Amino acid sequence: MDRRREQRIKTTLAVRVSGVDANGKAFSKLAGVGDVSKTGARLEGLREHVLVGAVITLQYQGMKADFRAMWVRTEENSKRAEIGLRILESQPNIWRNHFEENPVSAKNDLSDESVR
């Protein structure tokens, strides 16, 4: 049985990610999102090392929201990270189009350009 508190939608979205890495260096990069929920997302393919607890900003379809890194997992043979994010209170739901009343499936917004 799934222990998740809310619905997650598997998707492939391109987002702009900005924040400060573990070395204190500011960054702004493209990355992918593999699934979304009303309060979070799973970020994929970011090369910057982000610490658990760090606040990063995601921009998607002209909207921005701040998220906290809840967990960080680095692929064994890669420098790319997978990061579990939770949206900060009072931030807009930038995934709103993916939570319509009877969604058939998540829209695939990843262009042909690689975000990796």
C-alpha positions in Angstrom: 0.0 0.0 0.0 1.3 3.5 -0.9 2.1 5.5 2.2 2.2 8.8 0.4 -0.1 11.5 1.7 -1.0 13.0 -1.6 -1.3 12.1 -5.3 1.9 12.1 -7.4 1.8 12.5 -11.1 4.7 11.0 -13.2 5.7 13.4 -15.8 8.7 14.9 -17.7 9.0 18.6 -17.3 11.8 21.0 -18.0 12.3 23.6 -15.3 14.8 26.4 -14.5 16.4 25.8 -11.1 18.2 28.5 -9.2 19.8 28.6 -5.8 23.1 28.4 -4.0 25.1 25.2 -4.1 27.0 23.5 -1.2 30.0 25.7 -1.8 28.0 28.9 -1.6 28.1 29.5 -5.4 24.9 30.8 -7.0 23.5 28.8 -10.0 20.7 28.9 -12.5 20.4 25.8 -14.6 17.9 23.7 -16.6 16.9 20.4 -15.1 14.1 17.9 -15.3 11.2 17.0 -13.0 10.2 13.3 -12.9 7.0 13.6 -10.8 5.0 16.3 -9.1 2.5 16.5 -6.2 0.5 19.5 -5.0 3.3 20.2 -2.4 6.4 18.9 -4.0 8.4 17.4 -6.8 11.3 15.1 -7.7 14.1 17.0 -9.5 16.4 15.1 -11.8 19.7 15.8 -13.5 21.1 18.7 -11.5 24.9 18.7 -11.5 25.2 21.3 -8.7 25.6 19.8 -5.2 22.6 21.0 -3.1 22.4 20.4 0.6 19.4 18.9 2.4 17.5 21.9 3.8 18.6 24.3 1.1 16.0 26.5 -0.5 15.9 26.6 -4.3 13.6 28.3 -6.8 11.9 26.5 -9.6 10.5 28.3 -12.6 7.9 26.5 -14.8 5.7 28.1 -17.5 6.4 31.6 -16.3 5.7 30.9 -12.6 8.2 30.7 -9.8 8.1 29.0 -6.4 10.6 28.3 -3.6 11.1 24.7 -2.5 13.2 23.1 0.3 15.4 20.1 -0.5 14.1 17.3 1.7 16.5 14.6 0.4 19.4 14.4 -2.1 20.5 11.3 -3.9 23.5 11.2 -6.3 23.6 8.5 -8.9 26.6 6.2 -8.2 28.4 6.7 -11.6 27.2 10.2 -12.3 27.5 13.7 -11.0 23.8 14.3 -11.5 21.5 14.4 -8.4 17.9 13.5 -7.8 16.4 15.8 -5.2 13.1 15.5 -3.3 11.5 19.0 -2.9 8.7 20.3 -0.8 7.1 23.7 -1.6 7.4 26.4 1.0 4.3 27.8 2.6 2.6 30.7 0.8 4.2 29.8 -2.5 2.1 29.3 -5.7 1.3 25.9 -7.0 3.3 25.9 -10.2 2.0 22.4 -11.1 -1.6 23.5 -11.1 -2.3 22.5 -14.7 -1.4 18.9 -13.8 -4.1 18.6 -11.1 -7.3 19.4 -12.9 -10.4 17.6 -11.9 -10.1 14.4 -14.0 -6.6 14.4 -15.5 -6.2 11.8 -18.2 -2.4 12.0 -18.0 0.3 14.5 -17.2 1.2 16.8 -20.1 4.8 16.1 -21.4 6.4 19.6 -21.5 10.0 18.4 -22.1 11.2 19.8 -25.4 13.6 18.1 -27.7 16.4 20.1 -26.0 18.2 18.1 -23.4 18.0 19.4 -19.8 20.8 17.2 -18.6 
